Structure formats: structure tokens, C-alpha cells
């Protein structure tokens, strides 16, 4: 058991060694992370739109179920789904307002740079 763990650790470190040499300084790591923040924000925005639309459709279907049989389907579930859908569809707007409030500007590569803060 210990030999297997040690062997896996040695193989893993040998495979990762070439990639560790690319990051020469901490500032390089920070620049890379800052450049990826824009991509993360875009991923959150697009995922929010998709999940918000799906939740809105689910809400409409639950309203229909409640209309057909009010005793078995509570009205609170479609109202909650509708509120969640509205929040998810509004999230990309909040991200844009937050970026503008912090003074971050979108770059051509998809990253964020400090605009007013610099």
C-alpha cells in the first residue's frame, strides 16, 4: 500500500514538474488568474441565463399543474421557482454593475483589468 502511494506520488510529481517551471514568479500567477476572471464571469452569465430560462419553464408547468389540481399542488412551489428564475435571469446584469462599480474593464482576451483602481 505504501509503495503504491509513493510510486503514484513520484509519477505525479514527474509529470507536473515541467508545468511548474512556467510560473517563474508570483506575479505571473496573479496575471494568469486575473486574465481568467473574465472567462469565469462569462461562464456564470451564460449558465445563469440557461438555468434561469429552464427554471421559468418549470415554474409555468407547475402553475399549470396547480391550476388543474389545486389540492395536490401547492401554489408556493411555482411562485418560488418564478422568483429563482427572475434572480438567475437578472444575475448577469448584477455582474456587469458590480464590475463597473469596482472599476474593472473587459479586455480583448476576455480578462478583467483594473481601470479606475490603477
Secondary structure in CASP SS format (residue, H / E / C, confidence):
PFRMAT SS
TARGET T0000
AUTHOR 0000-0000-0000
METHOD secondary structure of the structure
MODEL  1
X C 1.00
X H 1.00
X H 1.00
X H 1.00
X H 1.00
X H 1.00
X H 1.00
X H 1.00
X H 1.00
X H 1.00
X H 1.00
X H 1.00
X H 1.00
X H 1.00
X H 1.00
X H 1.00
X H 1.00
X H 1.00
X H 1.00
X H 1.00
X C 1.00
X C 1.00
X C 1.00
X C 1.00
X C 1.00
X H 1.00
X H 1.00
X H 1.00
X H 1.00
X H 1.00
X H 1.00
X H 1.00
X H 1.00
X H 1.00
X H 1.00
X H 1.00
X H 1.00
X H 1.00
X H 1.00
X H 1.00
X H 1.00
X H 1.00
X H 1.00
X H 1.00
X H 1.00
X H 1.00
X H 1.00
X H 1.00
X H 1.00
X H 1.00
X H 1.00
X H 1.00
X H 1.00
X H 1.00
X H 1.00
X H 1.00
X H 1.00
X H 1.00
X H 1.00
X H 1.00
X H 1.00
X H 1.00
X H 1.00
X H 1.00
X H 1.00
X H 1.00
X H 1.00
X H 1.00
X C 1.00
X C 1.00
X C 1.00
X C 1.00
X C 1.00
X C 1.00
X H 1.00
X H 1.00
X H 1.00
X H 1.00
X H 1.00
X H 1.00
X H 1.00
X H 1.00
X H 1.00
X H 1.00
X H 1.00
X H 1.00
X H 1.00
X H 1.00
X H 1.00
X H 1.00
X H 1.00
X H 1.00
X H 1.00
X H 1.00
X H 1.00
X H 1.00
X H 1.00
X H 1.00
X H 1.00
X H 1.00
X H 1.00
X H 1.00
X C 1.00
X E 1.00
X E 1.00
X E 1.00
X C 1.00
X C 1.00
X C 1.00
X C 1.00
X C 1.00
X E 1.00
X E 1.00
X E 1.00
X C 1.00
X C 1.00
X C 1.00
X C 1.00
END
